[in-house]
Amino acid sequence: MKARIVGTGSYLPEQTRTNYDLEKMVDTSHDWIVARTGIEERRIADATECTSDMATIAAQRAMDMAGVTADEIDMIVLGTITGDYPWPATACIVQANLGAKNAFAYDVSAACSGFLYALSSANDFIVAGRGKRVLVIGAETLSRAVDWTDRNTCVLFGDGAGAILLEAQESDSGVLSCHLHSDGNFLELLYQPGFGAKHPVSVEGIGARLSYLKMQGNEVFKVAVRSLTEVSKEALAANGYTSADVGQFIPHQANLRILEATTKRLGLTEEQSFINVHKYGNTSGATIPIAIDEAYQQGLLKEGDLILSAAFGGGFTWGSALIRW
Ligand SMILES: CC(C)(COP(=O)(O)OP(=O)(O)OC[C@H]1O[C@@H](n2cnc3c(N)ncnc32)[C@H](O)[C@@H]1OP(=O)(O)O)[C@@H](O)C(=O)NCCC(=O)NCCS
């Protein structure tokens, strides 16, 4: 029994924020951002949109592609760190929006690795024979968690959502493996200090801008490249493949330099590596399902192709998935 991808969908908000727009907000330049990150623009949710809205549209599109109705869904798992509320889970709001009355739903908090963590849970659920169809979603409204006065971070992130629909099938195609890792010792290199239980909402906390994402970019960069490379090799070795067997490498879209360094270390060619970070920036848990949907729409994913995906994010968390399309 394998979990096969039978539908993909994505949603990007209409509003584009270019590097030139950012030049008017912080002390930065289009050239600096492109040279250091490869990002040219990102999408920003409008005031009426939040994570559940974008996730619902992406999920509905994945269901439409597969021709599956809401009551045929058994489980909805959503990777996000920018849910609509601290609790309950945003996946429950998506479940209600879709009318997926037979599905149970929960969120996974693994930052930029959230989608692959969610995919791993969904795959285990299907392989164990506990259900037939699972929506796996990554959706983020990072524009509400980013400090738009901090040039070190605000240039990197954007909003969006992507989804895949997994279906149990007797097939050689589908998810071949998932490998996940965490190391909580690196927490303070990439995190949101407030307003959880440690630093609840306070006037001082608001003044110190504790509710915004904080990052030490240099350090994150080094560990990200190393971890993405290692966990990708782990996926290939576990299945007896090499880089030459990969049809498309669909990594978390953090920034172009991380992607290029990882691709090079893995010995993959440019043609094998899918990149859209220039258009959307880093949408955290949403980058991989958005990229899968775009790669599919562009005709880059053909039946039988080997798809390698890898992610890295706050926690630290990192992981990989190998999929036979
Ligand atoms: C954030 C990142 C682009 C910064 O690039 P960098 O080459 O490491 O740059 P540094 O942080 O060393 O800063 C170099 C200089 O640029 C400045 N700088 C930082 N952001 C800037 C910006 N947006 N515009 C202009 N200058 C900027 C710094 O203040 C620093 O100035 P100084 O030398 O006067 O102190 C890079 O570290 C990175 O991509 N890190 C990974 C981040 C990431 O992907 N996180 C998510 C992982 S899931």
The ligand as a Tripos MOL2 file, in Angstrom:
@<TRIPOS>MOLECULE
LIG
   48    50     1     0     0
SMALL
NO_CHARGES

@<TRIPOS>ATOM
      1 C1         19.8760   36.6050    5.9310 C.3       1 LIG1
      2 C2         20.9900   36.5090    4.9240 C.3       1 LIG1
      3 C3         20.4490   36.7550    3.5140 C.3       1 LIG1
      4 C4         22.0020   37.5860    5.2450 C.3       1 LIG1
      5 O1         23.0740   37.4830    4.3350 O.3       1 LIG1
      6 P1         24.5720   37.4600    4.8970 P.3       1 LIG1
      7 O2         25.4480   37.3860    3.7240 O.co2     1 LIG1
      8 O3         24.6590   36.3490    5.8970 O.co2     1 LIG1
      9 O4         24.6750   38.8630    5.5590 O.3       1 LIG1
     10 P2         25.0490   39.2230    7.0570 P.3       1 LIG1
     11 O5         23.9630   38.8240    7.9860 O.co2     1 LIG1
     12 O6         26.4330   38.7210    7.3420 O.co2     1 LIG1
     13 O7         25.0660   40.7710    6.9680 O.3       1 LIG1
     14 C5         25.9750   41.4350    6.1080 C.3       1 LIG1
     15 C6         25.6650   42.9190    6.1520 C.3       1 LIG1
     16 O8         24.4430   43.1550    5.4200 O.3       1 LIG1
     17 C7         23.5440   43.9060    6.2350 C.3       1 LIG1
     18 N1         22.1900   43.5680    5.8850 N.ar      1 LIG1
     19 C8         21.3830   42.6300    6.4550 C.ar      1 LIG1
     20 N2         20.1860   42.6300    5.8520 N.ar      1 LIG1
     21 C9         20.2350   43.5830    4.8990 C.ar      1 LIG1
     22 C10        19.3150   44.0380    3.9530 C.ar      1 LIG1
     23 N3         18.0670   43.5460    3.8660 N.pl3     1 LIG1
     24 N4         19.6750   45.0250    3.1140 N.ar      1 LIG1
     25 C11        20.9220   45.5510    3.1700 C.ar      1 LIG1
     26 N5         21.8460   45.1520    4.0600 N.ar      1 LIG1
     27 C12        21.5010   44.1830    4.9050 C.ar      1 LIG1
     28 C13        23.9030   43.5250    7.6320 C.3       1 LIG1
     29 O9         23.4640   44.5110    8.5390 O.3       1 LIG1
     30 C14        25.4030   43.4470    7.5480 C.3       1 LIG1
     31 O10        25.9260   44.7500    7.6230 O.3       1 LIG1
     32 P3         27.3110   45.0560    8.4020 P.3       1 LIG1
     33 O11        28.3420   44.2680    7.6700 O.co2     1 LIG1
     34 O12        27.4250   46.5290    8.2920 O.co2     1 LIG1
     35 O13        27.0730   44.5510    9.7970 O.co2     1 LIG1
     36 C15        21.6890   35.1170    4.9770 C.3       1 LIG1
     37 O14        22.3830   34.9880    6.1870 O.3       1 LIG1
     38 C16        20.7240   33.9930    4.8430 C.2       1 LIG1
     39 O15        20.1620   33.7670    3.8050 O.2       1 LIG1
     40 N6         20.5160   33.2230    5.9200 N.am      1 LIG1
     41 C17        19.5600   32.1360    5.9480 C.3       1 LIG1
     42 C18        18.2010   32.6930    6.3020 C.3       1 LIG1
     43 C19        17.0990   31.7430    6.0210 C.2       1 LIG1
     44 O16        16.9610   31.2720    4.9330 O.2       1 LIG1
     45 N7         16.2900   31.4810    7.0370 N.am      1 LIG1
     46 C20        15.1790   30.6330    6.9410 C.3       1 LIG1
     47 C21        15.6250   29.2350    6.9830 C.3       1 LIG1
     48 S1         14.2230   28.1830    6.8850 S.3       1 LIG1
@<TRIPOS>BOND
     1     1     2 1
     2     2     3 1
     3     2     4 1
     4     2    36 1
     5     4     5 1
     6     5     6 1
     7     6     7 2
     8     6     8 1
     9     6     9 1
    10     9    10 1
    11    10    11 2
    12    10    12 1
    13    10    13 1
    14    13    14 1
    15    14    15 1
    16    15    16 1
    17    15    30 1
    18    16    17 1
    19    17    18 1
    20    17    28 1
    21    18    19 ar
    22    18    27 ar
    23    19    20 ar
    24    20    21 ar
    25    21    22 ar
    26    21    27 ar
    27    22    23 1
    28    22    24 ar
    29    24    25 ar
    30    25    26 ar
    31    26    27 ar
    32    28    29 1
    33    28    30 1
    34    30    31 1
    35    31    32 1
    36    32    33 2
    37    32    34 1
    38    32    35 1
    39    36    37 1
    40    36    38 1
    41    38    39 2
    42    38    40 1
    43    40    41 1
    44    41    42 1
    45    42    43 1
    46    43    44 2
    47    43    45 1
    48    45    46 1
    49    46    47 1
    50    47    48 1
@<TRIPOS>SUBSTRUCTURE
     1 LIG1         1 GROUP 0 **** ****
